[in-house]
Amino acid sequence: MSISSKGSYTITVDAKEKKVFLFVSGKAEPEAIQGFFNDYSQTVSDIKPSEYELVVNCKEMQVETSDMLEQLAASFNLYKETGFKEITFEVNSAILKMQINRIVRQVNLTNANVVEV
């Protein structure tokens, strides 16, 4: 499941722990975003999201440029609409943490935590 040669993602469901793990690295390419949305929707259609936690590993994700922030916000809105019990974004950069926190507030994602690990 690749976004582009510059970035990639994987989605894994752990039914025992009731967690969906989303690993994101690099930068997204605009033309590949729809593929991610399709893969994500297919994955969460097989579970009851209100019983699951979404863990988004952003430790290898690059800070997005201003032209991609709208797409990132659309992804966060998708997570919100899915109805997860809790959402955790794992980052290892203060700048990325600020960017993600800003989008979390922008889309009113009230059940999200951004943690620096």
C-alpha positions as a printed Julia matrix, in Angstrom:
117×3 Matrix{Float64}:
   0.0    0.0    0.0
   2.14   2.84  -1.2
   1.34   6.53  -1.44
   4.33   7.18  -3.71
   8.03   6.67  -3.93
   8.29   9.57  -1.51
   5.9    8.17   1.08
   4.03   5.07   2.12
   1.49   3.76   4.58
   0.33   0.48   6.05
  -2.92  -0.27   7.86
  -3.08  -3.18  10.3
  -5.98  -4.32  12.47
  -5.32  -6.04  15.78
  -8.71  -7.49  16.74
  -7.4   -8.89  20.02
  -6.15  -5.49  21.25
  -9.0   -3.67  19.46
  -6.58  -1.32  17.73
  -6.08  -0.18  14.17
  -2.46   0.72  13.46
  -1.73   3.19  10.7
   1.93   3.71   9.83
   2.73   6.73   7.66
   6.14   7.71   6.32
   7.52  10.36   4.0
   5.25  12.76   2.16
   1.94  12.06   0.45
   1.41  12.69  -3.25
  -1.92  14.34  -4.11
  -2.84  11.8   -6.79
  -2.37   8.87  -4.39
  -4.54  10.18  -1.56
  -7.73   8.61  -2.98
  -6.08   5.19  -2.89
  -5.36   5.66   0.81
  -8.96   6.74   1.46
 -10.22   3.61  -0.35
  -7.88   1.26   1.55
  -8.76   2.91   4.85
 -12.53   2.7    4.21
 -12.24  -0.96   3.22
 -10.25  -1.78   6.37
 -12.58  -0.04   8.84
 -15.7   -1.47   7.19
 -14.73  -4.85   8.68
 -14.7   -3.63  12.31
 -16.86  -1.7   14.77
 -14.75   1.5   15.12
 -16.44   2.69  18.33
 -14.78  -0.27  20.05
 -11.33   0.41  18.6
  -8.46   2.81  19.09
  -6.71   4.24  16.03
  -2.95   4.53  16.52
  -1.31   6.65  13.82
   2.47   6.24  13.8
   3.8    9.48  12.26
   7.4    9.05  13.45
   8.69   8.74   9.88
   6.25  11.23   8.38
   7.63  14.51   7.09
   6.09  17.86   7.91
   3.58  18.59   5.16
   3.75  21.67   2.97
   0.9   24.17   3.04
  -0.55  22.82  -0.22
  -1.05  19.38   1.37
  -2.55  20.55   4.68
  -6.08  20.43   3.24
  -5.59  16.75   2.33
  -4.19  16.04   5.8
  -7.22  17.74   7.35
  -9.47  15.62   5.12
  -7.77  12.51   6.49
  -8.32  13.7   10.06
 -11.99  14.37   9.27
 -12.24  10.83   7.92
 -10.84   9.49  11.21
 -13.37  11.63  13.09
 -16.31  10.45  10.97
 -15.25   6.81  11.41
 -16.04   7.12  15.12
 -13.05   5.54  16.81
 -13.13   5.3   20.59
  -9.77   7.08  20.75
  -7.13   8.32  18.32
  -3.44   8.58  19.13
  -0.9   10.25  16.86
   2.69   9.23  17.66
   5.35  11.73  16.55
   9.04  12.32  17.24
   9.31  15.92  16.05
   8.14  19.04  17.87
   7.33  20.74  14.55
   5.22  17.81  13.32
   3.52  17.66  16.72
   2.54  21.34  16.39
   1.27  20.79  12.83
  -0.84  17.78  13.81
  -2.17  19.51  16.95
  -3.23  22.48  14.79
  -5.18  20.22  12.42
  -6.7   18.26  15.33
  -8.08  21.55  16.68
  -9.14  22.73  13.21
 -11.3   19.65  12.56
 -12.44  19.45  16.21
 -11.08  15.94  16.73
 -11.91  15.84  20.43
 -10.89  12.23  21.11
  -7.33  12.61  19.78
  -4.0   12.74  21.57
  -0.69  13.71  20.02
   2.24  12.16  21.84
   5.93  12.67  21.24
   7.78   9.34  21.54
